[in-house]
Amino acid sequence: MLGSTHGTFTTGLRARVDACGESPRAAVHGVTAAPGDQDVSGRPLYAAVPDLDRFFRPESVAVVGASDTEGRPNTGITRQLLAWAERVGARLVPVHPTRTSVFGIDCVPSVGALTEPVDLAVLLVADPLPVIEELAETKVRFAVAFASGFAETGAAGAAAQERLAAAVRRSGIRLLGPNTNLNAFERFRDDLEGPAVALITQSGHQGRPVFTLQELGVRLSHWAPTGNEADLETSDFISYFAGRPEVGAIACYVEGLKDGRAFLLAADRAARHGVPVVAVKVGRTETGARTAASHTGKLTGADQVVDAAMRQFGVIRVDGLDQLQDTATLLARARRPQADGVVVYSISGGTGAHFADLATGAGLRLPTLPQAKQDELHEWIPEYLSVANPVDNGGHPVGDWRGRKIIDAILADPSVGVLICPITGPFPPMSDRLAQDLVDAAEATDKLVCVVWGSPVGTEEAYRTTLLGSSRVATFRTFANCIGAVKAYLDHHRFTGAYRSPFDEAPRTPSPSFRKAQALMRPGRRLSEHAAKQLLRAYGIRVPREQLVTSAAAAVRAAGLVGYPVVMKASGAQLAHKTELGLVKVGLTSASQVRDAYRELTDIARFESVDLDGILVCQMVGRGVEMVVGVTRDELFGPTVTVGLGGVLVEVLNDTAVRVPPFGEPEARSMLAELRGRALLDGVRGAPPADVDALVEVVLRVQRMALELDGDLAELDINPLMVLPRGQGAVALDALAVCR
C-alpha cells in the first residue's frame, strides 16, 4: 500500500486555478472541439460537463422522508446527512407530511411547500417518481434516490427506471441513483495535503478500500456512488473531476457503462487535462458481466472493445481493488518523470534479479548504468557485486554512511527516472536505516522513489512510521502492484505528453465518398460481393479488376478484358462462405476453362438453391500477406474497426486488434503493433516486406466509412485484404457488407 501524502508531493501544475475555474493542465493540449460540435454522424465531439459544485457543496439540502424515530433506517440516514450538512456549511430542511420537526429542526409537509431555493433533495422514499414530479415545480437542482428495485431487477424494473429517467429529463433536475447510497456524504479528512484521488463507484462497498486510504495519509476529495445511473453517470463525474484543481487522479469501479460515447468523451477530457483515470471494469468473463448486469442493470460491453477503447483514450485498466488503490495514488502524487529508466536497488542479489525479471517482463526499461557510474558505485559496494542494474549492495553498506551515498549516486544518473528498492523482510537496524535513507533521498530529488515492503506483518516502525509517514516515497506491499503502478505512471505521462484528441480531427461533414456509398446501401439487407466491392471503391479502397457476368460467353469476353489468369466466383447477397460450397475457381488460363467454370458454378448454385446476381470474373492478384479489416457495431460504443491476420487464419488464430473511431494514423499503426503475427508484414523466410503504409491507409479509409455510414452500415468484412510487397499497395480480394 502506498504511503501518506503529508506534504507537497505534486506536479506543481495544481497550485493555481485559471479564470475559468479549470486546472492549468487544460491548456496543455489545444482544444478545437467545443461544446455543441458534432461529427459527421451527429454525435457530440466534446464532453458535456455538469456543474456539480452545488451537489458536493450545497447551500441547502432537503431531506424527503426525514426521521428521528430511533430504530428506523431513515433516522440513521438523516443523522448522517445532518452531520454532513454541518461539515459543508449547508442548511438542512426536513420534509415529512406528518411531523412538525425532526431532530429539533422545523419540517415542511411536502416538497411543494418549500419556500426557499434548495440545491439538493435527498429522497428517503420507496418510490422516488412522484417526488421527482413534485420537484419539477421547484428550483431544486439535484436529487439523490436511494431506492432499489429498478433496472438491476430485470425488465419490469428497467421499465420503472425509464419512467423515472423520463421524469427527471422533463424536470431539469440532475439525479444521482436510484440504487445508490450515502458514500457521497462521507467524512473526508481535511488535514491532508497534495493532489487528491476522486472516487467513482457503481458499487459503494467496492470503494471502501480506496476510501480508507485516508488512514494511510492519502487525500480523497470526492466520492460519487453512481448506482443505476438513471441520469448522472460515471462519465459525468469523470468530466467534472478532470477540471477540479485539487484532483490528481480519478479512481473508478465500473460494472457497466450507460453510454460508451459519453465515456470516451469524458476520458478524452481527462486526457486533455492530463488527469489520469484508473478503472476496475467488471465484465472480463461472462459470469462477471452477468453478475454486474444484475447489480446495476448496466451494459458491460464486449470486453475486447472496452479494453481497446480504454487504452485508446488513456484510461488505465486494472483488475483488483488493491491495484486501483496503489496505481491511482501513485499517479495522483508523483511528479512528471524526468526519464523512463528504472533502477532496481536491493541488499540481495536474488531479490534484485527476481524483481528485475518481473519488471522487464512487464515492459519496464532497466538501462545498464554507464561504466563510470558503476565505477562510482564500487567506491562503496564490493567489486565482486553487480551494480549494472539491478544494483546489489551486499547488505552491509546500508548500515552506515555509504547507504545514502549509493542512493544519491543512482538518482543522479540522467537515464534514471525511477528507483525501486524491494525490501523483502525487515532486518533491523539496517532496514530501519535503509528506509530512512530512501525517505531522505526522495525529499531531495524530483525523481520517483518506490519501496516494496514485503513483510506480511506490516507493524514495523520502519514501515508504519518512516515509509508511510513520507510524502515522497511510494510504498507498496507487493512486487506486482509496484511494477503495475510504475508502468502505468510512465505510460500515462508518455501518453498525455503526446496526446492529440482524435475528436479534434473527426470529420464534421460528409465526404464525396459518402454520397456515392449511400446510393449503394440496401436497408436491412446483405450486399453481394460485387456490391460490397463497389462500396469499397467509393471510398478509394483498391479492388481487383472484375466484371459481373450472366452468361458463359460474357464470362469469356470479361476474362479477355480483365487479363488471364482469372478467378471466377459466384456473387449473391446471401453468399457469405463461397469456398466451402465450391463456388470459387482460381487460376483459369483459357477460354475453355472459363466456360467450364461458369457452367460448374451456376450448376452448384442451382443445386444449393443459392440466388445469384451473376458470376464475377476477377483479376488474379499476386501473393502477399492476407489481412482482414472490418467494421462491426458494439452495443456500447457504436461502430468499431478491426484489423488482423486474414484468410483462414482469422478464424484459427483470432489475431486481431480493435479501435473505436475516430482515430488517426498513429493509432492505426499501433493496432498493427498489437498483432501477434505482426512479423509477417515485415517479411519472414525470404518474403519481401509488405506495404504497411497501404494497409494503414485502408484501415483509415474503413474507419471514415464506419463514421459516415454509421446509420446505414451494420457490418463490413474485407477478407482477405491482400497486402502486396512494399510500394505495391493492398487489394481487397473479397468483401461482405450488411446494411442496417
FENZI-V293206 format. One record per residue. N is the residue number from 1. NEAR is the number of other ideal C-beta (glycine too) atoms within 8 Angstrom. Layout:
n=N near=NEAR
n=N near=NEAR
//
This chain:
n=1 near=10
n=2 near=14
n=3 near=14
n=4 near=11
n=5 near=14
n=6 near=8
n=7 near=8
n=8 near=6
n=9 near=11
n=10 near=12
n=11 near=8
n=12 near=6
n=13 near=9
n=14 near=11
n=15 near=5
n=16 near=5
n=17 near=7
n=18 near=10
n=19 near=3
n=20 near=5
n=21 near=6
n=22 near=10
n=23 near=14
n=24 near=9
n=25 near=10
n=26 near=12
n=27 near=5
n=28 near=8
n=29 near=10
n=30 near=4
n=31 near=10
n=32 near=5
n=33 near=10
n=34 near=7
n=35 near=5
n=36 near=6
n=37 near=10
n=38 near=8
n=39 near=14
n=40 near=11
n=41 near=8
n=42 near=5
n=43 near=9
n=44 near=11
n=45 near=11
n=46 near=13
n=47 near=11
n=48 near=10
n=49 near=9
n=50 near=9
n=51 near=6
n=52 near=11
n=53 near=6
n=54 near=12
n=55 near=13
n=56 near=9
n=57 near=8
n=58 near=14
n=59 near=7
n=60 near=13
n=61 near=15
n=62 near=15
n=63 near=16
n=64 near=12
n=65 near=10
n=66 near=14
n=67 near=12
n=68 near=9
n=69 near=6
n=70 near=5
n=71 near=4
n=72 near=8
n=73 near=5
n=74 near=10
n=75 near=12
n=76 near=8
n=77 near=13
n=78 near=16
n=79 near=10
n=80 near=10
n=81 near=14
n=82 near=10
n=83 near=9
n=84 near=12
n=85 near=13
n=86 near=8
n=87 near=7
n=88 near=9
n=89 near=7
n=90 near=14
n=91 near=7
n=92 near=12
n=93 near=13
n=94 near=16
n=95 near=14
n=96 near=11
n=97 near=5
n=98 near=4
n=99 near=10
n=100 near=4
n=101 near=9
n=102 near=13
n=103 near=9
n=104 near=4
n=105 near=9
n=106 near=6
n=107 near=12
n=108 near=11
n=109 near=8
n=110 near=8
n=111 near=14
n=112 near=7
n=113 near=7
n=114 near=12
n=115 near=4
n=116 near=6
n=117 near=6
n=118 near=15
n=119 near=13
n=120 near=16
n=121 near=16
n=122 near=13
n=123 near=14
n=124 near=12
n=125 near=9
n=126 near=3
n=127 near=7
n=128 near=13
n=129 near=10
n=130 near=7
n=131 near=14
n=132 near=17
n=133 near=9
n=134 near=11
n=135 near=13
n=136 near=11
n=137 near=5
n=138 near=10
n=139 near=5
n=140 near=15
n=141 near=10
n=142 near=15
n=143 near=17
n=144 near=13
n=145 near=15
n=146 near=14
n=147 near=13
n=148 near=8
n=149 near=8
n=150 near=16
n=151 near=11
n=152 near=12
n=153 near=9
n=154 near=5
n=155 near=5
n=156 near=7
n=157 near=13
n=158 near=11
n=159 near=8
n=160 near=11
n=161 near=14
n=162 near=8
n=163 near=9
n=164 near=16
n=165 near=11
n=166 near=8
n=167 near=12
n=168 near=14
n=169 near=7
n=170 near=7
n=171 near=10
n=172 near=4
n=173 near=13
n=174 near=12
n=175 near=15
n=176 near=16
n=177 near=13
n=178 near=14
n=179 near=13
n=180 near=15
n=181 near=7
n=182 near=11
n=183 near=13
n=184 near=13
n=185 near=7
n=186 near=9
n=187 near=6
n=188 near=9
n=189 near=8
n=190 near=4
n=191 near=3
n=192 near=13
n=193 near=8
n=194 near=14
n=195 near=14
n=196 near=13
n=197 near=17
n=198 near=16
n=199 near=14
n=200 near=16
n=201 near=14
n=202 near=16
n=203 near=10
n=204 near=11
n=205 near=5
n=206 near=11
n=207 near=14
n=208 near=8
n=209 near=11
n=210 near=14
n=211 near=12
n=212 near=7
n=213 near=14
n=214 near=12
n=215 near=5
n=216 near=10
n=217 near=12
n=218 near=13
n=219 near=13
n=220 near=15
n=221 near=11
n=222 near=14
n=223 near=14
n=224 near=14
n=225 near=14
n=226 near=14
n=227 near=12
n=228 near=15
n=229 near=12
n=230 near=13
n=231 near=10
n=232 near=11
n=233 near=12
n=234 near=16
n=235 near=14
n=236 near=14
n=237 near=15
n=238 near=17
n=239 near=16
n=240 near=12
n=241 near=15
n=242 near=14
n=243 near=12
n=244 near=11
n=245 near=8
n=246 near=8
n=247 near=17
n=248 near=15
n=249 near=15
n=250 near=17
n=251 near=14
n=252 near=14
n=253 near=14
n=254 near=12
n=255 near=13
n=256 near=15
n=257 near=15
n=258 near=10
n=259 near=9
n=260 near=13
n=261 near=10
n=262 near=13
n=263 near=14
n=264 near=13
n=265 near=16
n=266 near=15
n=267 near=14
n=268 near=13
n=269 near=15
n=270 near=16
n=271 near=15
n=272 near=13
n=273 near=13
n=274 near=10
n=275 near=14
n=276 near=15
n=277 near=13
n=278 near=15
n=279 near=14
n=280 near=14
n=281 near=11
n=282 near=12
n=283 near=13
n=284 near=7
n=285 near=6
n=286 near=5
n=287 near=6
n=288 near=11
n=289 near=12
n=290 near=8
n=291 near=9
n=292 near=14
n=293 near=13
n=294 near=7
n=295 near=10
n=296 near=15
n=297 near=14
n=298 near=14
n=299 near=9
n=300 near=15
n=301 near=14
n=302 near=8
n=303 near=10
n=304 near=7
n=305 near=14
n=306 near=14
n=307 near=9
n=308 near=13
n=309 near=15
n=310 near=13
n=311 near=9
n=312 near=12
n=313 near=10
n=314 near=14
n=315 near=11
n=316 near=14
n=317 near=10
n=318 near=12
n=319 near=6
n=320 near=7
n=321 near=10
n=322 near=10
n=323 near=13
n=324 near=16
n=325 near=14
n=326 near=15
n=327 near=16
n=328 near=15
n=329 near=14
n=330 near=14
n=331 near=16
n=332 near=15
n=333 near=13
n=334 near=11
n=335 near=9
n=336 near=6
n=337 near=13
n=338 near=7
n=339 near=8
n=340 near=8
n=341 near=12
n=342 near=14
n=343 near=16
n=344 near=15
n=345 near=13
n=346 near=15
n=347 near=11
n=348 near=9
n=349 near=9
n=350 near=6
n=351 near=11
n=352 near=15
n=353 near=9
n=354 near=9
n=355 near=16
n=356 near=12
n=357 near=8
n=358 near=11
n=359 near=14
n=360 near=9
n=361 near=6
n=362 near=9
n=363 near=6
n=364 near=11
n=365 near=7
n=366 near=13
n=367 near=9
n=368 near=6
n=369 near=14
n=370 near=8
n=371 near=5
n=372 near=6
n=373 near=11
n=374 near=11
n=375 near=8
n=376 near=8
n=377 near=14
n=378 near=10
n=379 near=7
n=380 near=9
n=381 near=14
n=382 near=6
n=383 near=4
n=384 near=3
n=385 near=10
n=386 near=7
n=387 near=11
n=388 near=8
n=389 near=11
n=390 near=14
n=391 near=17
n=392 near=13
n=393 near=15
n=394 near=9
n=395 near=9
n=396 near=7
n=397 near=12
n=398 near=14
n=399 near=9
n=400 near=7
n=401 near=5
n=402 near=10
n=403 near=14
n=404 near=10
n=405 near=10
n=406 near=15
n=407 near=13
n=408 near=10
n=409 near=11
n=410 near=15
n=411 near=12
n=412 near=5
n=413 near=12
n=414 near=5
n=415 near=8
n=416 near=14
n=417 near=11
n=418 near=15
n=419 near=14
n=420 near=15
n=421 near=13
n=422 near=14
n=423 near=15
n=424 near=7
n=425 near=7
n=426 near=10
n=427 near=5
n=428 near=8
n=429 near=6
n=430 near=11
n=431 near=14
n=432 near=11
n=433 near=11
n=434 near=14
n=435 near=14
n=436 near=10
n=437 near=12
n=438 near=14
n=439 near=14
n=440 near=9
n=441 near=13
n=442 near=11
n=443 near=8
n=444 near=6
n=445 near=8
n=446 near=4
n=447 near=11
n=448 near=12
n=449 near=15
n=450 near=14
n=451 near=15
n=452 near=16
n=453 near=13
n=454 near=11
n=455 near=10
n=456 near=4
n=457 near=6
n=458 near=9
n=459 near=5
n=460 near=12
n=461 near=7
n=462 near=15
n=463 near=15
n=464 near=11
n=465 near=8
n=466 near=13
n=467 near=16
n=468 near=12
n=469 near=11
n=470 near=13
n=471 near=11
n=472 near=9
n=473 near=12
n=474 near=15
n=475 near=15
n=476 near=15
n=477 near=9
n=478 near=9
n=479 near=12
n=480 near=7
n=481 near=13
n=482 near=15
n=483 near=13
n=484 near=13
n=485 near=16
n=486 near=16
n=487 near=11
n=488 near=15
n=489 near=15
n=490 near=13
n=491 near=9
n=492 near=12
n=493 near=10
n=494 near=9
n=495 near=10
n=496 near=12
n=497 near=6
n=498 near=6
n=499 near=10
n=500 near=8
n=501 near=12
n=502 near=13
n=503 near=12
n=504 near=11
n=505 near=8
n=506 near=13
n=507 near=11
n=508 near=7
n=509 near=5
n=510 near=7
n=511 near=8
n=512 near=5
n=513 near=12
n=514 near=11
n=515 near=8
n=516 near=9
n=517 near=14
n=518 near=9
n=519 near=6
n=520 near=11
n=521 near=10
n=522 near=8
n=523 near=7
n=524 near=5
n=525 near=8
n=526 near=10
n=527 near=14
n=528 near=11
n=529 near=14
n=530 near=12
n=531 near=12
n=532 near=13
n=533 near=12
n=534 near=9
n=535 near=15
n=536 near=12
n=537 near=9
n=538 near=10
n=539 near=12
n=540 near=7
n=541 near=11
n=542 near=7
n=543 near=11
n=544 near=10
n=545 near=7
n=546 near=13
n=547 near=9
n=548 near=10
n=549 near=13
n=550 near=6
n=551 near=7
n=552 near=9
n=553 near=6
n=554 near=10
n=555 near=16
n=556 near=11
n=557 near=9
n=558 near=12
n=559 near=14
n=560 near=9
n=561 near=8
n=562 near=12
n=563 near=8
n=564 near=8
n=565 near=7
n=566 near=13
n=567 near=15
n=568 near=15
n=569 near=14
n=570 near=16
n=571 near=13
n=572 near=11
n=573 near=10
n=574 near=7
n=575 near=14
n=576 near=6
n=577 near=6
n=578 near=11
n=579 near=7
n=580 near=5
n=581 near=11
n=582 near=7
n=583 near=12
n=584 near=10
n=585 near=10
n=586 near=6
n=587 near=7
n=588 near=14
n=589 near=6
n=590 near=7
n=591 near=8
n=592 near=6
n=593 near=9
n=594 near=16
n=595 near=11
n=596 near=8
n=597 near=12
n=598 near=14
n=599 near=9
n=600 near=10
n=601 near=14
n=602 near=11
n=603 near=8
n=604 near=13
n=605 near=12
n=606 near=8
n=607 near=6
n=608 near=7
n=609 near=5
n=610 near=13
n=611 near=7
n=612 near=11
n=613 near=9
n=614 near=9
n=615 near=15
n=616 near=15
n=617 near=14
n=618 near=13
n=619 near=10
n=620 near=9
n=621 near=9
n=622 near=6
n=623 near=3
n=624 near=13
n=625 near=9
n=626 near=13
n=627 near=14
n=628 near=17
n=629 near=13
n=630 near=13
n=631 near=13
n=632 near=8
n=633 near=9
n=634 near=13
n=635 near=6
n=636 near=13
n=637 near=12
n=638 near=11
n=639 near=14
n=640 near=16
n=641 near=16
n=642 near=12
n=643 near=15
n=644 near=12
n=645 near=14
n=646 near=11
n=647 near=9
n=648 near=5
n=649 near=11
n=650 near=14
n=651 near=5
n=652 near=6
n=653 near=8
n=654 near=7
n=655 near=10
n=656 near=11
n=657 near=11
n=658 near=11
n=659 near=14
n=660 near=16
n=661 near=13
n=662 near=11
n=663 near=11
n=664 near=10
n=665 near=7
n=666 near=6
n=667 near=11
n=668 near=15
n=669 near=10
n=670 near=8
n=671 near=13
n=672 near=14
n=673 near=7
n=674 near=7
n=675 near=13
n=676 near=5
n=677 near=9
n=678 near=10
n=679 near=6
n=680 near=11
n=681 near=12
n=682 near=8
n=683 near=9
n=684 near=7
n=685 near=3
n=686 near=4
n=687 near=7
n=688 near=6
n=689 near=8
n=690 near=15
n=691 near=14
n=692 near=12
n=693 near=6
n=694 near=12
n=695 near=17
n=696 near=12
n=697 near=9
n=698 near=14
n=699 near=13
n=700 near=11
n=701 near=11
n=702 near=16
n=703 near=14
n=704 near=13
n=705 near=15
n=706 near=15
n=707 near=15
n=708 near=14
n=709 near=12
n=710 near=11
n=711 near=5
n=712 near=9
n=713 near=15
n=714 near=6
n=715 near=11
n=716 near=15
n=717 near=9
n=718 near=15
n=719 near=14
n=720 near=11
n=721 near=16
n=722 near=15
n=723 near=14
n=724 near=13
n=725 near=9
n=726 near=8
n=727 near=5
n=728 near=9
n=729 near=8
n=730 near=15
n=731 near=11
n=732 near=14
n=733 near=10
n=734 near=9
n=735 near=14
n=736 near=13
n=737 near=13
n=738 near=11
n=739 near=13
n=740 near=8
//
